[in-house]
Amino acid sequence: MFRSAIRDLKKLLLEYVSGLRETRRYEQFMFSQFFTSKKEFLTYKNEAMGSGLISDMDRKLRIFDDLEGRTYRSGDYRDGIIPTHDSVFLYAIIRKLKPNTVIETGVCNGYSSAVLLLALSMNKRGRLYSIDFPEHADVEYEEGTFWNGKGGDVIPEGKECGWLVPDNLKDRWELILGRSQDKLPGLLDTLDSVDVFMHDSEHSYECMWFEYNCAWEKLIKGGFLASHDISYNSSFHDFARRKDKRPFFISGNFAFLVRYLRD
Ligand SMILES: C[S@@+](CC[C@H](N)C(=O)[O-])C[C@H]1O[C@@H](n2cnc3c(N)ncnc32)[C@H](O)[C@@H]1O
C-alpha cells in the first residue's frame, strides 16, 4: 500500500516535470515567432496575471467543486475552460496584434471570453463576437440536442452563459446564442473582415471544418485562426494542409494559423 502510494507520487512528479518541459519548449518557439523578446511576452503575461481577473475567475469556478451530476450523454459536469497557460498566450497575442474584430465560438461559463475582452479593453480598441449553444446543468434536454461527443461542459444552475465576464468588460462584447452552424455565416455577413477567429465550440470534425472554412474567407491578411481542442480529430491539421499552412502550437491542444499577404 505504502509502496504503491510512493510509486503513484513518483509518476505524478515525473508527469509534472515533463509537462513543464513541454510548456517551456512551446514557449521558446512562440516567443521567437511573435514577440520581439521574452520580456515583451512576460510584460503581457504579468499584466494578465496581475489584473486579478484570472484569480477572480478561478475563485468563482470553485462552484464546480460542489456541482455533481452528469449530462444525458453521461459526461460528468465540468467547467470546460481553456487552461490558464493557453489563455495567457491568447491574451499576450491579442495585446500584441491589437485586432479590431475578434470572433470566438464556445463561451460556456465565459473564461476565454473574459480574457479576450480584458486584452481588448487594455488595447482600447476592438470588439468580440462570441457564439455559444450553451448546456445548462439544471435543464433537461432531449436526446440529440447536442453533438454526442460533447463532454460535460455546463453552466451551473442560476448562472447565465458567459457569467464569468465582469460587467466592466461587456461594452466591447456581443454574445450570440445558438449553434455556430446556424449563427456564424450570418454574423460573418454583417462584418467587413475578421482579424482573429477562435474555435472552442462543438469539436466534431464537421463543425470544426465548417467553422474554419467560413472564418478563413473573412480573415484579414495578417490575421489568425486559432483553435482549441485540435486533438479531438484531424480537422485542424487537414485544414492547415489544405491551406498549405504551418500551424503554430501554443500547447498540445491549442494552435493557430496565420493568414499571410500571399494567401
Ligand atoms: C469547451 S466549452 C467553451 C469554453 C470556453 N471557451 C472557456 O474557455 O470558458 C464549449 C461550449 O460550446 C458550446 N457548444 C456546443 N456545441 C455548439 C455548437 N454547435 N455551436 C456553438 N456552441 C456550441 C457548449 O455548449 C459549450 O458551452
The ligand as an SDF file (V2000), in Angstrom:
LIG
                    3D

 27 29  0  0  0  0  0  0  0  0999 V2000
  -15.3750   23.9870  -24.2300 C   0  0  0  0  0  0  0  0  0  0  0  0
  -16.7680   24.9710  -23.9170 S   0  0  0  0  0  0  0  0  0  0  0  0
  -16.1540   26.6010  -24.1900 C   0  0  0  0  0  0  0  0  0  0  0  0
  -15.2620   27.0580  -23.0740 C   0  0  0  0  0  0  0  0  0  0  0  0
  -14.7970   28.4920  -23.1940 C   0  0  0  0  0  0  0  0  0  0  0  0
  -14.0420   28.7270  -24.3900 N   0  0  0  0  0  0  0  0  0  0  0  0
  -13.9630   28.8600  -21.9810 C   0  0  0  0  0  0  0  0  0  0  0  0
  -12.7190   28.9570  -22.0670 O   0  0  0  0  0  0  0  0  0  0  0  0
  -14.5590   29.0530  -20.9050 O   0  0  0  0  0  0  0  0  0  0  0  0
  -17.7190   24.6650  -25.3710 C   0  0  0  0  0  0  0  0  0  0  0  0
  -19.0310   25.4390  -25.4660 C   0  0  0  0  0  0  0  0  0  0  0  0
  -19.5460   25.3030  -26.7950 O   0  0  0  0  0  0  0  0  0  0  0  0
  -20.9240   25.0370  -26.7170 C   0  0  0  0  0  0  0  0  0  0  0  0
  -21.3720   24.3540  -27.9380 N   0  0  0  0  0  0  0  0  0  0  0  0
  -21.5590   23.0400  -28.1550 C   0  0  0  0  0  0  0  0  0  0  0  0
  -21.9830   22.8250  -29.4130 N   0  0  0  0  0  0  0  0  0  0  0  0
  -22.0240   24.0260  -30.0050 C   0  0  0  0  0  0  0  0  0  0  0  0
  -22.3840   24.4610  -31.3210 C   0  0  0  0  0  0  0  0  0  0  0  0
  -22.7710   23.6070  -32.2620 N   0  0  0  0  0  0  0  0  0  0  0  0
  -22.3240   25.7820  -31.5850 N   0  0  0  0  0  0  0  0  0  0  0  0
  -21.9340   26.6800  -30.6320 C   0  0  0  0  0  0  0  0  0  0  0  0
  -21.5850   26.3210  -29.3770 N   0  0  0  0  0  0  0  0  0  0  0  0
  -21.6350   25.0110  -29.0690 C   0  0  0  0  0  0  0  0  0  0  0  0
  -21.0370   24.1770  -25.4880 C   0  0  0  0  0  0  0  0  0  0  0  0
  -22.3620   24.0540  -25.0090 O   0  0  0  0  0  0  0  0  0  0  0  0
  -20.1110   24.9300  -24.5460 C   0  0  0  0  0  0  0  0  0  0  0  0
  -20.7980   25.9900  -23.9490 O   0  0  0  0  0  0  0  0  0  0  0  0
  1  2  1  0
  2  3  1  0
  2 10  1  0
  3  4  1  0
  4  5  1  0
  5  6  1  0
  5  7  1  0
  7  8  2  0
  7  9  1  0
 10 11  1  0
 11 12  1  0
 11 26  1  0
 12 13  1  0
 13 14  1  0
 13 24  1  0
 14 15  1  0
 14 23  1  0
 15 16  2  0
 16 17  1  0
 17 18  1  0
 17 23  2  0
 18 19  1  0
 18 20  2  0
 20 21  1  0
 21 22  2  0
 22 23  1  0
 24 25  1  0
 24 26  1  0
 26 27  1  0
M  CHG  2   2   1   9  -1
M  END
$$$$
